Amino acid sequence: MADTKQTIKAAEEKMTFAISYLDEQLAHIRAGKANPKILDGIRVPYYGSQAPLSNVASISTPDAKTIIITPWEKNLIKEIEKAILNSEVGITPENNGEVIRLGIPPLTEERRRNLAKQSKQEAETAKISVRNARRDAIDALKKSVKADGVPEDVAKDAEAEVQKIHDKYIKKIDELYAAKEKEIMTV
């Protein structure tokens, strides 16, 4: 009995991780609004090592179309600017000697479609992870019937429980994707 509950719990943990990973990935996809998370992957040379941008500057969004980066050390402005230009953000930074401004340009229709496609790909990857967690749990339950002598009806009930959890998480993924797609496609 305890084994089936542990198997179900382990599967649900994997599914929860897939959802949080999807949420993180979708946050990195630019949707026409200023979102500091698009700068998460940028690293800046800082005292001989590569430091994340958020460790060397404060990042704020005063309005929906602007990101402002204020370096904690003024001599880092050029390095931060170069790191942004070399990244895949695709926005040219402007600096006034004190702060760096990133003006978020409106997305073209083609770019919106590509971003929606990328979001769909991320959602599909998350669904695969959830399905794999379900498959692993069901396999473990079937093995426990043969190896550990778990009654078949208990295993069947546990499989039904895993399926219910799977369905709940797939629905959650679809909702996250639909919300992101709406955000991207809204002009």
N, CA, C and O atoms as a DFTB+ gen file, in Angstrom:
748 C
 N C O
     1  1       0.833      -1.201       0.000
     2  2       0.000       0.000       0.000
     3  2       0.872       1.257       0.000
     4  3       0.662       2.178      -0.789
     5  1       1.854       1.270       0.903
     6  2       2.723       2.441       1.017
     7  2       3.504       2.651      -0.280
     8  3       3.765       3.784      -0.685
     9  1       3.880       1.519      -0.939
    10  2       4.629       1.623      -2.185
    11  2       3.828       2.334      -3.265
    12  3       4.366       3.170      -3.991
    13  1       2.538       2.003      -3.375
    14  2       1.721       2.634      -4.413
    15  2       1.583       4.135      -4.149
    16  3       1.630       4.939      -5.080
    17  1       1.413       4.507      -2.884
    18  2       1.297       5.931      -2.541
    19  2       2.604       6.667      -2.860
    20  3       2.582       7.794      -3.354
    21  1       3.735       6.023      -2.576
    22  2       5.033       6.648      -2.878
    23  2       5.216       6.796      -4.388
    24  3       5.728       7.811      -4.861
    25  1       4.799       5.790      -5.131
    26  2       4.918       5.836      -6.592
    27  2       4.081       6.980      -7.152
    28  3       4.534       7.731      -8.015
    29  1       2.851       7.105      -6.648
    30  2       1.969       8.180      -7.095
    31  2       2.582       9.532      -6.729
    32  3       2.587      10.455      -7.544
    33  1       3.095       9.646      -5.511
    34  2       3.687      10.907      -5.050
    35  2       4.896      11.278      -5.905
    36  3       5.060      12.441      -6.274
    37  1       5.737      10.304      -6.219
    38  2       6.928      10.561      -7.042
    39  2       6.519      11.046      -8.438
    40  3       7.122      11.969      -8.986
    41  1       5.487      10.410      -9.004
    42  2       5.006      10.818     -10.331
    43  2       4.475      12.241     -10.286
    44  3       4.734      13.034     -11.192
    45  1       3.730      12.568      -9.231
    46  2       3.168      13.919      -9.125
    47  2       4.275      14.960      -8.960
    48  3       4.174      16.064      -9.496
    49  1       5.322      14.616      -8.226
    50  2       6.456      15.539      -8.067
    51  2       7.113      15.820      -9.418
    52  3       7.453      16.964      -9.718
    53  1       7.293      14.771     -10.238
    54  2       7.891      14.957     -11.562
    55  2       7.000      15.848     -12.425
    56  3       7.495      16.697     -13.167
    57  1       5.692      15.651     -12.326
    58  2       4.758      16.445     -13.121
    59  2       4.771      17.910     -12.670
    60  3       4.712      18.825     -13.492
    61  1       4.849      18.116     -11.359
    62  2       4.922      19.474     -10.815
    63  2       6.186      20.171     -11.307
    64  3       6.164      21.353     -11.647
    65  1       7.285      19.423     -11.340
    66  2       8.551      19.982     -11.829
    67  2       8.419      20.365     -13.303
    68  3       8.931      21.404     -13.719
    69  1       7.741      19.539     -14.092
    70  2       7.547      19.841     -15.520
    71  2       6.767      21.146     -15.688
    72  3       7.083      21.953     -16.562
    73  1       5.748      21.351     -14.850
    74  2       4.942      22.575     -14.915
    75  2       5.793      23.794     -14.542
    76  3       5.738      24.820     -15.220
    77  1       6.579      23.684     -13.467
    78  2       7.375      24.843     -13.055
    79  2       8.454      25.153     -14.093
    80  3       8.790      26.316     -14.313
    81  1       8.997      24.112     -14.728
    82  2       9.994      24.325     -15.776
    83  2       9.352      25.030     -16.978
    84  3       9.937      25.949     -17.551
    85  1       8.151      24.591     -17.349
    86  2       7.430      25.222     -18.461
    87  2       7.163      26.691     -18.146
    88  3       7.361      27.563     -18.992
    89  1       6.715      26.953     -16.926
    90  2       6.433      28.317     -16.509
    91  2       7.674      29.192     -16.664
    92  3       7.596      30.320     -17.153
    93  1       8.803      28.665     -16.247
    94  2      10.080      29.378     -16.352
    95  2      10.447      29.631     -17.816
    96  3      10.851      30.737     -18.176
    97  1      10.307      28.606     -18.655
    98  2      10.659      28.742     -20.068
    99  2       9.753      29.758     -20.768
   100  3      10.224      30.555     -21.580
   101  1       8.467      29.728     -20.458
   102  2       7.537      30.664     -21.089
   103  2       7.820      32.101     -20.655
   104  3       7.598      33.037     -21.424
   105  1       8.307      32.277     -19.433
   106  2       8.618      33.622     -18.949
   107  2       9.770      34.238     -19.742
   108  3       9.861      35.460     -19.860
   109  1      10.647      33.395     -20.285
   110  2      11.788      33.898     -21.049
   111  2      11.403      34.297     -22.477
   112  3      12.184      34.958     -23.162
   113  1      10.225      33.908     -22.926
   114  2       9.805      34.239     -24.292
   115  2       9.192      35.634     -24.282
   116  3       8.234      35.903     -23.559
   117  1       9.756      36.501     -25.088
   118  2       9.326      37.904     -25.130
   119  2       7.948      37.997     -25.781
   120  3       7.700      37.402     -26.830
   121  1       7.063      38.750     -25.142
   122  2       5.699      38.840     -25.663
   123  2       5.290      40.280     -25.960
   124  3       4.109      40.616     -25.877
   125  1       6.255      41.134     -26.307
   126  2       5.908      42.508     -26.643
   127  2       5.842      43.432     -25.446
   128  3       5.795      44.651     -25.610
   129  1       5.837      42.873     -24.232
   130  2       5.837      43.684     -23.024
   131  2       7.210      43.590     -22.387
   132  3       7.903      42.583     -22.537
   133  1       7.604      44.636     -21.679
   134  2       8.890      44.635     -20.989
   135  2       8.843      43.623     -19.846
   136  3       8.009      43.732     -18.947
   137  1       9.737      42.643     -19.885
   138  2       9.814      41.631     -18.843
   139  2      11.288      41.406     -18.513
   140  3      12.044      40.946     -19.369
   141  1      11.708      41.720     -17.288
   142  2      13.128      41.578     -16.941
   143  2      13.664      40.155     -17.119
   144  3      14.875      39.968     -17.235
   145  1      12.789      39.159     -17.143
   146  2      13.251      37.768     -17.278
   147  2      13.926      37.496     -18.614
   148  3      14.691      36.539     -18.728
   149  1      13.660      38.317     -19.628
   150  2      14.326      38.089     -20.916
   151  2      15.826      38.326     -20.819
   152  3      16.579      37.927     -21.708
   153  1      16.264      38.975     -19.739
   154  2      17.691      39.249     -19.548
   155  2      18.372      38.209     -18.654
   156  3      19.567      38.323     -18.382
   157  1      17.634      37.207     -18.197
   158  2      18.182      36.225     -17.258
   159  2      19.415      35.484     -17.773
   160  3      20.304      35.152     -16.989
   161  1      19.481      35.224     -19.066
   162  2      20.596      34.439     -19.588
   163  2      21.855      35.245     -19.854
   164  3      22.880      34.677     -20.230
   165  1      21.799      36.565     -19.665
   166  2      22.945      37.415     -20.004
   167  2      23.966      37.403     -18.873
   168  3      23.631      37.586     -17.703
   169  1      25.221      37.181     -19.256
   170  2      26.325      37.183     -18.296
   171  2      27.294      38.300     -18.668
   172  3      27.532      38.575     -19.844
   173  1      27.845      38.932     -17.640
   174  2      28.729      40.081     -17.827
   175  2      30.084      39.776     -17.187
   176  3      30.130      39.243     -16.078
   177  1      31.205      40.108     -17.876
   178  2      32.514      39.923     -17.251
   179  2      32.631      40.837     -16.021
   180  3      32.441      42.049     -16.121
   181  1      32.939      40.252     -14.884
   182  2      32.985      41.006     -13.631
   183  2      34.106      40.453     -12.771
   184  3      34.004      39.341     -12.253
   185  1      35.169      41.217     -12.616
   186  2      36.332      40.811     -11.832
   187  2      36.833      39.422     -12.214
   188  3      37.050      38.569     -11.354
   189  1      37.009      39.212     -13.497
   190  2      37.621      37.980     -13.976
   191  2      36.698      36.795     -14.164
   192  3      37.152      35.743     -14.614
   193  1      35.410      36.920     -13.837
   194  2      34.493      35.799     -14.068
   195  2      33.215      36.331     -14.708
   196  3      32.989      37.540     -14.759
   197  1      32.395      35.423     -15.188
   198  2      31.123      35.790     -15.822
   199  2      30.024      35.796     -14.749
   200  3      29.726      34.763     -14.150
   201  1      29.436      36.955     -14.520
   202  2      28.379      37.084     -13.512
   203  2      27.045      37.350     -14.204
   204  3      27.009      38.036     -15.225
   205  1      25.943      36.815     -13.662
   206  2      24.629      37.126     -14.230
   207  2      24.374      38.635     -14.142
   208  3      24.801      39.290     -13.191
   209  1      23.683      39.170     -15.129
   210  2      23.399      40.606     -15.185
   211  2      22.724      41.094     -13.898
   212  3      23.020      42.186     -13.413
   213  1      21.821      40.282     -13.352
   214  2      21.096      40.696     -12.144
   215  2      22.016      40.814     -10.918
   216  3      21.633      41.418      -9.916
   217  1      23.240      40.234     -10.995
   218  2      24.177      40.336      -9.876
   219  2      25.014      41.609      -9.916
   220  3      25.638      41.966      -8.917
   221  1      25.036      42.301     -11.062
   222  2      25.881      43.491     -11.187
   223  2      25.076      44.765     -11.440
   224  3      25.650      45.850     -11.541
   225  1      23.761      44.642     -11.541
   226  2      22.927      45.812     -11.818
   227  2      21.504      45.570     -11.338
   228  3      21.068      44.430     -11.177
   229  1      20.790      46.669     -11.113
   230  2      19.360      46.519     -10.805
   231  2      18.592      46.677     -12.119
   232  3      18.933      47.503     -12.965
   233  1      17.551      45.864     -12.261
   234  2      16.769      45.846     -13.492
   235  2      15.333      46.212     -13.122
   236  3      14.733      45.603     -12.237
   237  1      14.788      47.226     -13.819
   238  2      13.414      47.629     -13.516
   239  2      12.650      47.891     -14.811
   240  3      13.239      48.107     -15.870
   241  1      11.334      47.868     -14.698
   242  2      10.471      48.149     -15.853
   243  2       9.524      49.286     -15.471
   244  3       8.472      49.048     -14.878
   245  1       9.905      50.545     -15.817
   246  2       9.051      51.683     -15.460
   247  2       7.726      51.704     -16.215
   248  3       6.728      52.221     -15.712
   249  1       7.717      51.136     -17.438
   250  2       6.463      51.034     -18.193
   251  2       6.492      49.770     -19.040
   252  3       7.470      49.023     -19.006
   253  1       5.431      49.526     -19.797
   254  2       5.287      48.262     -20.538
   255  2       6.247      48.131     -21.710
   256  3       6.391      47.040     -22.262
   257  1       6.908      49.217     -22.104
   258  2       7.775      49.166     -23.283
   259  2       9.247      49.450     -22.984
   260  3      10.043      49.570     -23.916
   261  1       9.629      49.560     -21.715
   262  2      10.997      49.925     -21.376
   263  2      11.543      49.077     -20.231
   264  3      10.842      48.788     -19.261
   265  1      12.814      48.683     -20.368
   266  2      13.548      48.046     -19.270
   267  2      14.726      48.966     -18.970
   268  3      15.441      49.385     -19.880
   269  1      14.925      49.278     -17.690
   270  2      16.054      50.120     -17.301
   271  2      17.018      49.291     -16.458
   272  3      16.625      48.633     -15.495
   273  1      18.299      49.340     -16.850
   274  2      19.349      48.611     -16.139
   275  2      20.269      49.651     -15.507
   276  3      20.873      50.465     -16.205
   277  1      20.369      49.614     -14.188
   278  2      21.246      50.539     -13.477
   279  2      22.406      49.751     -12.875
   280  3      22.225      49.040     -11.887
   281  1      23.608      49.874     -13.471
   282  2      24.758      49.134     -12.943
   283  2      25.151      49.663     -11.562
   284  3      25.010      50.854     -11.283
   285  1      25.639      48.775     -10.709
   286  2      26.070      49.196      -9.391
   287  2      27.446      49.861      -9.464
   288  3      27.823      50.629      -8.579
   289  1      28.182      49.560     -10.520
   290  2      29.462      50.221     -10.747
   291  2      29.420      50.837     -12.141
   292  3      29.150      50.140     -13.119
   293  1      29.683      52.130     -12.236
   294  2      29.553      52.861     -13.504
   295  2      30.456      52.297     -14.608
   296  3      30.101      52.353     -15.785
   297  1      31.630      51.750     -14.229
   298  2      32.550      51.237     -15.249
   299  2      32.031      49.973     -15.937
   300  3      32.638      49.506     -16.901
   301  1      30.932      49.421     -15.464
   302  2      30.369      48.208     -16.080
   303  2      29.422      48.508     -17.245
   304  3      29.005      47.593     -17.955
   305  1      29.083      49.779     -17.444
   306  2      28.087      50.119     -18.477
   307  2      28.467      49.556     -19.845
   308  3      27.635      48.945     -20.515
   309  1      29.716      49.757     -20.262
   310  2      30.157      49.270     -21.582
   311  2      30.083      47.745     -21.660
   312  3      29.656      47.193     -22.674
   313  1      30.497      47.067     -20.592
   314  2      30.465      45.594     -20.565
   315  2      29.029      45.078     -20.659
   316  3      28.748      44.125     -21.386
   317  1      28.125      45.716     -19.917
   318  2      26.721      45.298     -19.933
   319  2      26.131      45.520     -21.327
   320  3      25.412      44.673     -21.858
   321  1      26.454      46.685     -21.909
   322  2      25.965      47.002     -23.243
   323  2      26.445      45.954     -24.255
   324  3      25.669      45.477     -25.083
   325  1      27.724      45.607     -24.175
   326  2      28.301      44.626     -25.096
   327  2      27.636      43.252     -24.893
   328  3      27.334      42.558     -25.863
   329  1      27.411      42.869     -23.635
   330  2      26.781      41.575     -23.341
   331  2      25.363      41.513     -23.910
   332  3      24.945      40.474     -24.422
   333  1      24.625      42.621     -23.822
   334  2      23.256      42.654     -24.354
   335  2      23.276      42.561     -25.880
   336  3      22.477      41.843     -26.480
   337  1      24.208      43.304     -26.500
   338  2      24.315      43.263     -27.966
   339  2      24.682      41.868     -28.463
   340  3      24.198      41.436     -29.510
   341  1      25.533      41.161     -27.722
   342  2      25.969      39.818     -28.130
   343  2      24.960      38.730     -27.780
   344  3      25.115      37.591     -28.219
   345  1      23.935      39.053     -27.001
   346  2      22.951      38.044     -26.586
   347  2      21.889      37.878     -27.670
   348  3      21.915      38.554     -28.699
   349  1      20.961      36.966     -27.415
   350  2      19.882      36.700     -28.363
   351  2      18.642      37.538     -28.076
   352  3      17.575      37.274     -28.630
   353  1      18.774      38.554     -27.209
   354  2      17.622      39.390     -26.852
   355  2      17.114      40.137     -28.080
   356  3      15.906      40.292     -28.259
   357  1      18.042      40.603     -28.934
   358  2      17.635      41.265     -30.169
   359  2      17.177      42.700     -29.985
   360  3      16.398      43.214     -30.788
   361  1      17.661      43.356     -28.922
   362  2      17.297      44.745     -28.665
   363  2      18.591      45.540     -28.509
   364  3      19.503      45.113     -27.802
   365  1      18.669      46.690     -29.165
   366  2      19.859      47.524     -29.048
   367  2      19.729      48.418     -27.815
   368  3      18.766      49.173     -27.687
   369  1      20.707      48.326     -26.911
   370  2      20.643      49.141     -25.695
   371  2      21.052      50.593     -25.958
   372  3      21.865      50.861     -26.842
   373  1      20.492      51.518     -25.194
   374  2      20.883      52.925     -25.254
   375  2      21.382      53.282     -23.860
   376  3      20.739      52.942     -22.867
   377  1      22.547      53.979     -23.776
   378  2      22.996      54.377     -22.453
   379  2      23.267      55.863     -22.409
   380  3      23.667      56.468     -23.403
   381  1      23.039      56.455     -21.219
   382  2      23.272      57.881     -21.048
   383  2      24.410      58.128     -20.061
   384  3      24.526      59.225     -19.515
   385  1      25.244      57.127     -19.829
   386  2      26.344      57.254     -18.887
   387  2      25.966      56.835     -17.481
   388  3      26.846      56.528     -16.677
   389  1      24.687      56.814     -17.165
   390  2      24.213      56.439     -15.834
   391  2      23.449      55.113     -15.864
   392  3      23.694      54.218     -15.055
   393  1      22.523      55.011     -16.812
   394  2      21.671      53.824     -16.925
   395  2      21.627      53.361     -18.380
   396  3      21.962      54.102     -19.304
   397  1      21.200      52.110     -18.549
   398  2      21.012      51.557     -19.892
   399  2      19.509      51.348     -20.077
   400  3      18.846      50.750     -19.229
   401  1      18.990      51.841     -21.180
   402  2      17.567      51.668     -21.489
   403  2      17.421      50.670     -22.635
   404  3      18.162      50.713     -23.618
   405  1      16.456      49.780     -22.485
   406  2      16.102      48.871     -23.568
   407  2      14.660      49.186     -23.952
   408  3      13.735      48.947     -23.175
   409  1      14.477      49.719     -25.146
   410  2      13.131      49.983     -25.629
   411  2      12.614      48.724     -26.305
   412  3      13.202      48.250     -27.277
   413  1      11.516      48.182     -25.794
   414  2      10.958      46.948     -26.348
   415  2      10.144      47.306     -27.594
   416  3       9.095      47.941     -27.485
   417  1      10.621      46.902     -28.778
   418  2       9.883      47.236     -29.999
   419  2       8.629      46.375     -30.128
   420  3       8.585      45.256     -29.616
   421  1       7.613      46.896     -30.808
   422  2       6.429      46.061     -31.033
   423  2       6.800      44.872     -31.932
   424  3       7.637      44.989     -32.827
   425  1       6.169      43.753     -31.675
   426  2       6.482      42.539     -32.441
   427  2       5.783      42.552     -33.794
   428  3       4.646      43.010     -33.911
   429  1       6.473      42.047     -34.814
   430  2       5.842      41.898     -36.123
   431  2       4.947      40.658     -36.083
   432  3       5.079      39.811     -35.200
   433  1       4.041      40.569     -37.048
   434  2       3.129      39.415     -37.101
   435  2       3.899      38.116     -37.225
   436  3       3.563      37.126     -36.575
   437  1       4.944      38.113     -38.066
   438  2       5.746      36.904     -38.269
   439  2       6.465      36.513     -36.978
   440  3       6.518      35.335     -36.624
   441  1       7.018      37.505     -36.277
   442  2       7.726      37.237     -35.018
   443  2       6.747      36.689     -33.978
   444  3       7.085      35.785     -33.213
   445  1       5.541      37.238     -33.956
   446  2       4.521      36.737     -33.020
   447  2       4.225      35.257     -33.280
   448  3       4.128      34.450     -32.355
   449  1       4.083      34.925     -34.577
   450  2       3.801      33.521     -34.910
   451  2       4.954      32.618     -34.482
   452  3       4.737      31.531     -33.947
   453  1       6.188      33.081     -34.722
   454  2       7.359      32.281     -34.322
   455  2       7.421      32.091     -32.809
   456  3       7.742      31.005     -32.326
   457  1       7.112      33.158     -32.061
   458  2       7.125      33.056     -30.600
   459  2       6.009      32.132     -30.112
   460  3       6.197      31.379     -29.156
   461  1       4.851      32.188     -30.769
   462  2       3.742      31.297     -30.402
   463  2       4.138      29.843     -30.683
   464  3       3.825      28.940     -29.907
   465  1       4.828      29.637     -31.801
   466  2       5.295      28.289     -32.154
   467  2       6.311      27.790     -31.124
   468  3       6.283      26.628     -30.718
   469  1       7.207      28.688     -30.710
   470  2       8.207      28.331     -29.696
   471  2       7.516      27.988     -28.372
   472  3       7.917      27.046     -27.687
   473  1       6.487      28.745     -28.016
   474  2       5.726      28.470     -26.795
   475  2       5.051      27.107     -26.884
   476  3       5.038      26.350     -25.914
   477  1       4.492      26.799     -28.052
   478  2       3.830      25.509     -28.249
   479  2       4.840      24.374     -28.086
   480  3       4.536      23.338     -27.494
   481  1       6.046      24.585     -28.621
   482  2       7.111      23.579     -28.507
   483  2       7.453      23.324     -27.033
   484  3       7.613      22.178     -26.612
   485  1       7.561      24.403     -26.264
   486  2       7.865      24.279     -24.832
   487  2       6.736      23.527     -24.116
   488  3       6.990      22.680     -23.259
   489  1       5.490      23.845     -24.477
   490  2       4.340      23.167     -23.862
   491  2       4.365      21.682     -24.210
   492  3       4.077      20.835     -23.364
   493  1       4.709      21.372     -25.457
   494  2       4.766      19.973     -25.897
   495  2       5.840      19.213     -25.127
   496  3       5.637      18.061     -24.743
   497  1       6.981      19.856     -24.902
   498  2       8.066      19.237     -24.137
   499  2       7.590      18.937     -22.711
   500  3       7.880      17.871     -22.167
   501  1       6.866      19.872     -22.116
   502  2       6.344      19.666     -20.765
   503  2       5.342      18.509     -20.742
   504  3       5.330      17.707     -19.808
   505  1       4.499      18.432     -21.784
   506  2       3.533      17.330     -21.854
   507  2       4.251      15.982     -21.935
   508  3       3.830      15.004     -21.316
   509  1       5.331      15.944     -22.700
   510  2       6.107      14.702     -22.824
   511  2       6.656      14.303     -21.456
   512  3       6.626      13.127     -21.092
   513  1       7.156      15.279     -20.703
   514  2       7.677      14.987     -19.357
   515  2       6.587      14.428     -18.457
   516  3       6.818      13.484     -17.701
   517  1       5.391      15.021     -18.542
   518  2       4.270      14.549     -17.717
   519  2       3.877      13.126     -18.128
   520  3       3.619      12.274     -17.277
   521  1       3.836      12.884     -19.430
   522  2       3.488      11.528     -19.904
   523  2       4.532      10.510     -19.480
   524  3       4.194       9.385     -19.113
   525  1       5.805      10.901     -19.529
   526  2       6.869       9.996     -19.100
   527  2       6.748       9.671     -17.614
   528  3       6.969       8.531     -17.205
   529  1       6.400      10.663     -16.815
   530  2       6.216      10.439     -15.377
   531  2       5.066       9.459     -15.146
   532  3       5.149       8.581     -14.287
   533  1       3.984       9.622     -15.930
   534  2       2.832       8.701     -15.818
   535  2       3.249       7.284     -16.204
   536  3       2.944       6.321     -15.500
   537  1       3.958       7.170     -17.345
   538  2       4.396       5.849     -17.813
   539  2       5.295       5.166     -16.778
   540  3       5.128       3.981     -16.486
   541  1       6.246       5.919     -16.229
   542  2       7.150       5.351     -15.227
   543  2       6.377       4.871     -13.998
   544  3       6.657       3.802     -13.454
   545  1       5.399       5.677     -13.569
   546  2       4.609       5.305     -12.391
   547  2       3.794       4.049     -12.665
   548  3       3.726       3.158     -11.818
   549  1       3.176       3.970     -13.841
   550  2       2.346       2.799     -14.169
   551  2       3.232       1.549     -14.292
   552  3       2.850       0.469     -13.840
   553  1       4.411       1.701     -14.902
   554  2       5.344       0.574     -14.989
   555  2       5.749       0.097     -13.598
   556  3       5.801      -1.104     -13.336
   557  1       6.032       1.044     -12.713
   558  2       6.432       0.695     -11.345
   559  2       5.287      -0.027     -10.624
   560  3       5.516      -0.971      -9.868
   561  1       4.064       0.427     -10.865
   562  2       2.908      -0.218     -10.227
   563  2       2.727      -1.648     -10.754
   564  3       2.431      -2.561      -9.983
   565  1       2.903      -1.840     -12.068
   566  2       2.770      -3.181     -12.637
   567  2       3.858      -4.120     -12.101
   568  3       3.601      -5.293     -11.833
   569  1       5.063      -3.590     -11.949
   570  2       6.152      -4.406     -11.396
   571  2       5.879      -4.769      -9.945
   572  3       6.203      -5.870      -9.500
   573  1       5.277      -3.829      -9.203
   574  2       5.008      -4.101      -7.787
   575  2       3.979      -5.221      -7.624
   576  3       3.995      -5.932      -6.620
   577  1       3.089      -5.383      -8.597
   578  2       2.119      -6.485      -8.547
   579  2       2.870      -7.812      -8.671
   580  3       2.616      -8.754      -7.919
   581  1       3.805      -7.872      -9.636
   582  2       4.552      -9.118      -9.859
   583  2       5.590      -9.373      -8.774
   584  3       5.673     -10.474      -8.230
   585  1       6.380      -8.348      -8.465
   586  2       7.525      -8.545      -7.570
   587  2       7.154      -8.487      -6.087
   588  3       7.606      -9.324      -5.306
   589  1       6.337      -7.509      -5.694
   590  2       6.071      -7.295      -4.271
   591  2       4.738      -7.864      -3.798
   592  3       4.398      -7.765      -2.619
   593  1       3.995      -8.451      -4.706
   594  2       2.728      -9.067      -4.325
   595  2       1.632      -8.061      -3.988
   596  3       0.746      -8.364      -3.189
   597  1       1.678      -6.885      -4.573
   598  2       0.613      -5.895      -4.360
   599  2      -0.642      -6.414      -5.065
   600  3      -0.562      -6.853      -6.213
   601  1      -1.797      -6.372      -4.399
   602  2      -3.024      -6.849      -5.047
   603  2      -3.316      -6.074      -6.331
   604  3      -3.080      -4.869      -6.418
   605  1      -3.839      -6.803      -7.329
   606  2      -4.080      -6.187      -8.635
   607  2      -5.082      -5.044      -8.571
   608  3      -4.911      -4.034      -9.254
   609  1      -6.138      -5.190      -7.751
   610  2      -7.138      -4.121      -7.682
   611  2      -6.545      -2.842      -7.077
   612  3      -6.920      -1.735      -7.464
   613  1      -5.622      -3.001      -6.129
   614  2      -4.955      -1.832      -5.533
   615  2      -4.101      -1.146      -6.599
   616  3      -4.085       0.081      -6.698
   617  1      -3.397      -1.947      -7.390
   618  2      -2.557      -1.400      -8.460
   619  2      -3.419      -0.690      -9.503
   620  3      -3.050       0.382      -9.982
   621  1      -4.574      -1.282      -9.863
   622  2      -5.470      -0.663     -10.841
   623  2      -6.004       0.677     -10.322
   624  3      -6.086       1.653     -11.069
   625  1      -6.367       0.712      -9.027
   626  2      -6.841       1.969      -8.431
   627  2      -5.738       3.022      -8.470
   628  3      -5.991       4.191      -8.759
   629  1      -4.515       2.596      -8.176
   630  2      -3.375       3.526      -8.190
   631  2      -3.124       4.041      -9.607
   632  3      -2.821       5.218      -9.800
   633  1      -3.253       3.146     -10.603
   634  2      -3.081       3.562     -11.999
   635  2      -4.134       4.605     -12.381
   636  3      -3.834       5.580     -13.069
   637  1      -5.364       4.387     -11.927
   638  2      -6.438       5.351     -12.208
   639  2      -6.120       6.697     -11.557
   640  3      -6.369       7.753     -12.139
   641  1      -5.570       6.646     -10.354
   642  2      -5.176       7.868      -9.645
   643  2      -4.078       8.611     -10.409
   644  3      -4.131       9.832     -10.555
   645  1      -3.086       7.864     -10.893
   646  2      -1.993       8.454     -11.681
   647  2      -2.567       9.090     -12.946
   648  3      -2.142      10.177     -13.337
   649  1      -3.525       8.426     -13.587
   650  2      -4.141       8.962     -14.799
   651  2      -4.872      10.271     -14.501
   652  3      -4.797      11.217     -15.285
   653  1      -5.585      10.328     -13.360
   654  2      -6.301      11.547     -12.981
   655  2      -5.316      12.700     -12.786
   656  3      -5.549      13.816     -13.249
   657  1      -4.210      12.412     -12.090
   658  2      -3.186      13.430     -11.848
   659  2      -2.598      13.885     -13.189
   660  3      -2.395      15.078     -13.415
   661  1      -2.328      12.922     -14.070
   662  2      -1.790      13.211     -15.404
   663  2      -2.723      14.168     -16.150
   664  3      -2.276      15.167     -16.714
   665  1      -4.011      13.858     -16.148
   666  2      -4.988      14.683     -16.857
   667  2      -5.014      16.108     -16.301
   668  3      -5.117      17.079     -17.051
   669  1      -4.919      16.216     -14.964
   670  2      -4.931      17.531     -14.319
   671  2      -3.726      18.361     -14.784
   672  3      -3.867      19.548     -15.081
   673  1      -2.562      17.745     -14.846
   674  2      -1.353      18.473     -15.234
   675  2      -1.336      18.811     -16.725
   676  3      -0.852      19.876     -17.108
   677  1      -1.848      17.934     -17.555
   678  2      -1.928      18.220     -18.994
   679  2      -2.848      19.426     -19.209
   680  3      -2.556      20.298     -20.028
   681  1      -3.963      19.469     -18.466
   682  2      -4.896      20.595     -18.565
   683  2      -4.196      21.887     -18.139
   684  3      -4.378      22.932     -18.764
   685  1      -3.396      21.811     -17.074
   686  2      -2.666      22.972     -16.579
   687  2      -1.675      23.487     -17.639
   688  3      -1.533      24.694     -17.835
   689  1      -0.997      22.551     -18.316
   690  2      -0.051      22.917     -19.381
   691  2      -0.793      23.631     -20.506
   692  3      -0.335      24.657     -21.008
   693  1      -1.944      23.081     -20.899
   694  2      -2.742      23.702     -21.958
   695  2      -3.165      25.125     -21.564
   696  3      -3.166      26.032     -22.396
   697  1      -3.523      25.308     -20.285
   698  2      -3.929      26.632     -19.818
   699  2      -2.754      27.607     -19.858
   700  3      -2.908      28.749     -20.292
   701  1      -1.576      27.158     -19.407
   702  2      -0.383      28.021     -19.435
   703  2      -0.052      28.426     -20.870
   704  3       0.251      29.587     -21.145
   705  1      -0.114      27.455     -21.777
   706  2       0.195      27.731     -23.181
   707  2      -0.819      28.700     -23.772
   708  3      -0.445      29.644     -24.468
   709  1      -2.100      28.472     -23.498
   710  2      -3.151      29.339     -24.050
   711  2      -2.972      30.777     -23.555
   712  3      -3.144      31.727     -24.318
   713  1      -2.628      30.928     -22.281
   714  2      -2.418      32.273     -21.727
   715  2      -1.221      32.944     -22.393
   716  3      -1.279      34.128     -22.724
   717  1      -0.143      32.197     -22.590
   718  2       1.056      32.768     -23.216
   719  2       0.787      33.120     -24.672
   720  3       1.221      34.167     -25.152
   721  1       0.071      32.246     -25.374
   722  2      -0.247      32.506     -26.775
   723  2      -1.096      33.773     -26.901
   724  3      -0.877      34.591     -27.793
   725  1      -2.064      33.923     -26.000
   726  2      -2.921      35.112     -26.016
   727  2      -2.071      36.362     -25.766
   728  3      -2.250      37.390     -26.420
   729  1      -1.136      36.253     -24.802
   730  2      -0.254      37.379     -24.486
   731  2       0.609      37.758     -25.688
   732  3       0.801      38.941     -25.967
   733  1       1.127      36.755     -26.397
   734  2       1.980      37.003     -27.554
   735  2       1.169      37.599     -28.696
   736  3       1.621      38.549     -29.337
   737  1       0.003      37.073     -28.959
   738  2      -0.784      37.502     -30.111
   739  2      -1.548      38.806     -29.902
   740  3      -2.043      39.393     -30.864
   741  1      -1.649      39.267     -28.651
   742  2      -2.330      40.529     -28.386
   743  2      -1.438      41.674     -28.843
   744  3      -0.295      41.799     -28.404
   745  1      -1.971      42.506     -29.726
   746  2      -1.174      43.613     -30.266
   747  2      -1.305      44.824     -29.354
   748  3      -0.712      45.868     -29.625
